[in-house]
Amino acid sequence: MIRAVTTAISVAALGLITALPTTAQEPTGGVVSIGGAVTEIVFALGAQDQLVARDTTSSYPPEAAALPDVGYMRALSPEGVLATGPKLIIAEEGAGPPETIEVLAQADIPFVTVPDDYTAEGVGAKIRAVGQALGKGPQAAALAAELQQKLAAVSRATQDRPESERKRVMFILSTQGGRIMASGTDTAAASMIDLAGAVNAVTGFAGYKPITDEAVLAAAPDVLVMMAREGDHNSTEAELFAMPAISVTPAAASRSVVRMDGLYLLGFGPRTADAVTDLHAALYAD
């Protein structure tokens, strides 16, 4: 059964990057947003008129697509970013490569790094950090408080289930080349599984790594969760459940796989409470 769902603050720099003061700034314009969650927050704060460009991961809201694309956040070119005439760059942690960040540092462009923290408090801190950089402090504080309240309410609903009745979930990042790349601990996927009231079936390692057939069998997932995507990283239901290790899991027996938009599921932005609600509903649809 396939279920498709459609719908820490840190201002840091590398080398000589100019960081913003800790006080709120006046709107500057000329903002380049790097990271899907950052761009979502900019729009949610009503500050999209300050944007001059965004990165490839910034796929929501749809209006973001009208902005110039400076490339994938982890493979940026300094020429591509500088060509947009930025006065301020706001980026999620992990933007790079480091050589690009060093070139931007030499250009003396303020660079705000917003670290990932896959918790309700972390999402609130992320929103407040972006708001401070944009001169939208009060709006950001209100948005963060609203989101944290929604997440608290969602958590009360999703966690109201005995441990013995919780679904075991394995998040699969990719099956490219017949190799299963799964989520272990300390990832956005693991946090979403927990927030949705389920159990992360893979705990033997941290991050996203290739997993052996033996480890898949030991995980014994009830449900598989994947990003809704196209191309080499995608697998059809038939291909997925034909894989030897997966074919003998409880998930295969019930044909249980949930596919969700990657940014919606893993972005930990303003839509996080909705994503948790939708994931919980999909996992426990039976």
C-alpha positions as CSV (number, residue, x, y, z in Angstrom):
1,M,0.0,0.0,0.0
2,I,1.6,3.3,-1.1
3,R,0.6,6.4,0.7
4,A,1.7,9.6,-0.9
5,V,1.5,12.8,1.1
6,T,1.6,16.0,-1.0
7,T,0.9,18.2,0.9
8,A,20.2,27.3,18.2
9,I,20.6,30.4,16.6
10,S,24.1,31.0,15.3
11,V,25.5,33.8,13.2
12,A,28.8,32.4,12.2
13,A,31.4,32.6,9.4
14,L,34.4,30.9,8.0
15,G,37.6,32.8,7.7
16,L,37.0,36.5,7.2
17,I,33.2,36.4,6.7
18,T,31.5,39.5,8.0
19,A,28.8,38.5,10.5
20,L,25.8,40.6,11.3
21,P,25.5,42.4,14.6
22,T,23.2,40.7,17.1
23,T,20.7,43.6,17.0
24,A,17.9,43.6,14.5
25,Q,18.7,45.0,11.1
26,E,16.6,47.2,8.9
27,P,15.4,45.5,5.7
28,T,18.4,45.6,3.3
29,G,17.2,44.0,0.1
30,G,19.7,42.1,-2.0
31,V,19.3,38.9,0.0
32,V,20.4,35.6,-1.3
33,S,18.7,32.7,0.5
34,I,20.5,29.3,0.6
35,G,18.5,26.4,1.9
36,G,14.9,25.4,1.4
37,A,13.8,26.1,5.0
38,V,15.5,29.5,5.0
39,T,13.6,30.5,1.9
40,E,10.3,29.3,3.3
41,I,10.9,31.3,6.4
42,V,11.7,34.5,4.4
43,F,8.3,34.1,2.6
44,A,6.5,33.2,5.8
45,L,7.7,36.5,7.3
46,G,6.5,38.4,4.3
47,A,10.1,39.5,3.4
48,Q,10.2,37.9,-0.1
49,D,10.6,41.4,-1.6
50,Q,14.1,41.4,-0.2
51,L,15.2,38.3,-2.1
52,V,17.3,38.6,-5.2
53,A,18.1,34.9,-5.6
54,R,17.7,31.4,-3.9
55,D,19.3,28.0,-4.2
56,T,18.0,24.9,-6.0
57,T,16.7,23.3,-2.8
58,S,14.3,26.3,-2.3
59,S,11.3,24.7,-4.0
60,Y,8.6,26.1,-1.8
61,P,6.5,28.2,-2.0
62,P,6.1,28.0,-5.8
63,E,6.7,31.7,-6.1
64,A,10.3,31.1,-5.2
65,A,10.9,29.5,-8.6
66,A,10.7,32.9,-10.2
67,L,13.9,33.9,-8.5
68,P,17.3,33.3,-10.0
69,D,18.8,30.0,-9.0
70,V,22.4,30.1,-7.7
71,G,22.8,26.3,-7.6
72,Y,22.7,23.5,-5.1
73,M,23.5,24.7,-1.6
74,R,26.4,22.3,-1.1
75,A,28.0,22.9,-4.5
76,L,27.7,26.7,-4.9
77,S,30.0,28.7,-7.2
78,P,31.2,32.1,-6.0
79,E,30.6,33.5,-9.5
80,G,27.0,32.4,-9.5
81,V,26.3,33.9,-6.1
82,L,28.1,37.2,-6.7
83,A,26.4,37.7,-10.1
84,T,23.2,38.4,-8.2
85,G,24.7,41.4,-6.4
86,P,24.0,40.2,-2.9
87,K,24.1,42.5,0.1
88,L,23.4,39.7,2.5
89,I,23.5,35.9,2.3
90,I,21.5,33.8,4.7
91,A,22.4,30.1,4.5
92,E,21.6,26.9,6.2
93,E,24.5,25.1,7.9
94,G,26.4,23.0,5.4
95,A,26.3,25.4,2.5
96,G,29.5,25.3,0.5
97,P,31.9,24.2,-0.6
98,P,34.3,25.9,1.8
99,E,36.3,27.4,-1.1
100,T,33.2,29.3,-2.2
101,I,32.5,30.6,1.3
102,E,36.1,31.8,1.4
103,V,35.7,33.8,-1.8
104,L,32.5,35.3,-0.5
105,A,34.3,36.3,2.6
106,Q,36.8,38.2,0.6
107,A,34.0,40.0,-1.1
108,D,33.0,41.4,2.4
109,I,29.4,40.3,2.2
110,P,27.6,39.7,5.4
111,F,26.9,35.9,5.8
112,V,24.5,34.5,8.3
113,T,24.7,30.8,9.0
114,V,21.5,29.2,10.4
115,P,22.3,25.7,11.8
116,D,20.0,22.8,11.6
117,D,18.5,21.5,14.9
118,Y,15.8,18.9,14.4
119,T,13.6,19.9,17.3
120,A,10.7,22.2,18.0
121,E,13.1,24.6,19.8
122,G,15.5,24.4,16.9
123,V,12.9,25.3,14.3
124,G,11.9,28.3,16.5
125,A,15.5,29.4,16.8
126,K,15.9,29.1,13.0
127,I,12.9,31.3,12.4
128,R,14.1,33.9,14.8
129,A,17.6,33.9,13.3
130,V,16.3,34.6,9.8
131,G,13.9,37.2,11.2
132,Q,16.7,39.0,13.0
133,A,18.8,39.1,9.8
134,L,15.9,40.6,7.8
135,G,14.8,43.2,10.3
136,K,11.7,41.1,11.1
137,G,12.3,40.3,14.7
138,P,8.8,40.7,16.1
139,Q,7.2,38.9,13.2
140,A,9.7,36.0,13.6
141,A,9.1,35.8,17.3
142,A,5.3,35.5,16.7
143,L,5.8,32.9,13.9
144,A,8.2,30.8,16.1
145,A,5.8,30.9,19.0
146,E,2.9,29.9,16.9
147,L,4.8,27.0,15.3
148,Q,6.1,25.8,18.7
149,Q,2.5,25.8,20.1
150,K,1.3,23.8,17.1
151,L,4.1,21.3,17.4
152,A,3.4,20.9,21.1
153,A,-0.3,20.1,20.3
154,V,0.7,17.7,17.6
155,S,3.2,16.0,19.9
156,R,0.5,15.4,22.5
157,A,-1.6,13.7,19.8
158,T,1.2,11.6,18.2
159,Q,2.8,10.5,21.4
160,D,-0.4,9.2,22.9
161,R,0.3,5.6,21.9
162,P,1.9,2.7,23.9
163,E,5.4,1.9,22.9
164,S,4.4,-1.6,21.9
165,E,1.9,-0.3,19.4
166,R,4.2,2.1,17.6
167,K,5.2,1.4,14.0
168,R,8.8,0.6,13.2
169,V,9.8,2.9,10.4
170,M,12.8,2.8,8.1
171,F,13.6,6.0,6.1
172,I,15.2,5.2,2.8
173,L,17.1,8.0,1.2
174,S,18.0,6.1,-2.0
175,T,18.1,2.7,-3.6
176,Q,20.4,3.8,-6.5
177,G,22.4,0.9,-8.0
178,G,20.5,-1.6,-5.8
179,R,22.1,-0.3,-2.6
180,I,19.9,0.9,0.2
181,M,20.9,4.2,1.7
182,A,19.0,4.6,5.0
183,S,18.7,7.0,7.9
184,G,20.3,6.1,11.2
185,T,20.2,8.4,14.2
186,D,20.8,12.1,14.4
187,T,19.0,13.0,11.2
188,A,16.0,15.0,10.2
189,A,14.3,11.8,9.1
190,A,14.9,10.2,12.5
191,S,13.5,13.2,14.3
192,M,10.4,13.3,12.1
193,I,9.8,9.6,12.8
194,D,10.0,10.2,16.5
195,L,7.8,13.3,16.3
196,A,5.2,11.4,14.4
197,G,4.9,8.8,17.2
198,A,6.8,6.0,15.5
199,V,10.1,4.2,16.2
200,N,13.2,4.6,14.0
201,A,14.0,1.0,13.0
202,V,17.6,1.7,12.3
203,T,19.8,2.8,15.2
204,G,23.1,1.2,14.6
205,F,24.8,4.3,13.1
206,A,24.3,8.0,12.8
207,G,23.5,9.9,9.6
208,Y,22.6,8.5,6.2
209,K,24.6,5.5,5.2
210,P,24.4,2.3,3.0
211,I,22.8,-0.5,5.0
212,T,23.5,-4.2,4.7
213,D,20.8,-6.8,3.9
214,E,21.4,-8.2,7.4
215,A,20.8,-4.8,9.0
216,V,17.5,-4.4,7.0
217,L,16.3,-7.8,8.3
218,A,17.2,-6.9,11.8
219,A,15.4,-3.5,11.5
220,A,12.2,-5.3,10.5
221,P,10.4,-2.1,9.5
222,D,6.6,-2.1,9.5
223,V,6.6,0.9,7.1
224,L,9.1,2.4,4.7
225,V,9.3,6.2,4.3
226,M,10.9,7.8,1.2
227,M,11.0,11.2,-0.5
228,A,8.7,11.6,-3.4
229,R,11.2,12.1,-6.2
230,E,12.1,11.2,-9.7
231,G,15.2,9.9,-11.4
232,D,17.8,7.4,-10.3
233,H,17.1,7.8,-6.6
234,N,13.5,6.7,-7.0
235,S,12.1,3.2,-6.9
236,T,8.7,2.0,-8.0
237,E,6.7,-0.1,-5.6
238,A,7.5,-3.3,-7.6
239,E,11.2,-2.5,-7.6
240,L,11.3,-1.6,-3.9
241,F,9.6,-4.7,-2.6
242,A,11.5,-7.0,-5.0
243,M,14.8,-6.1,-3.3
244,P,15.8,-9.3,-1.4
245,A,16.3,-7.7,2.0
246,I,13.1,-5.6,1.8
247,S,11.0,-8.4,0.4
248,V,10.9,-10.3,3.7
249,T,10.1,-7.3,6.0
250,P,6.7,-6.6,7.6
251,A,6.6,-3.5,5.4
252,A,6.7,-5.7,2.3
253,A,4.0,-8.0,3.6
254,S,1.6,-5.1,4.0
255,R,3.0,-3.2,1.0
256,S,3.5,-0.2,3.3
257,V,5.5,2.8,1.9
258,V,4.9,6.4,2.6
259,R,6.3,9.0,0.1
260,M,6.4,12.7,1.0
261,D,8.0,15.8,-0.6
262,G,11.5,16.0,0.7
263,L,11.5,19.6,1.8
264,Y,8.1,19.3,3.4
265,L,9.2,16.2,5.3
266,L,12.8,17.0,6.2
267,G,13.1,20.8,5.9
268,F,12.2,21.7,9.5
269,G,10.8,25.0,8.4
270,P,7.4,26.7,9.0
271,R,5.4,23.7,7.8
272,T,7.0,21.3,10.3
273,A,3.9,20.8,12.4
274,D,1.8,20.0,9.4
275,A,4.4,17.6,8.1
276,V,4.4,15.7,11.4
277,T,0.6,15.6,11.4
278,D,0.6,14.2,7.8
279,L,3.3,11.7,8.5
280,H,1.5,10.4,11.6
281,A,-1.7,10.1,9.7
282,A,0.0,8.2,6.9
283,L,1.9,5.8,9.2
284,Y,-1.2,4.9,11.1
285,A,-3.8,5.0,8.3
286,D,-4.7,1.4,9.0
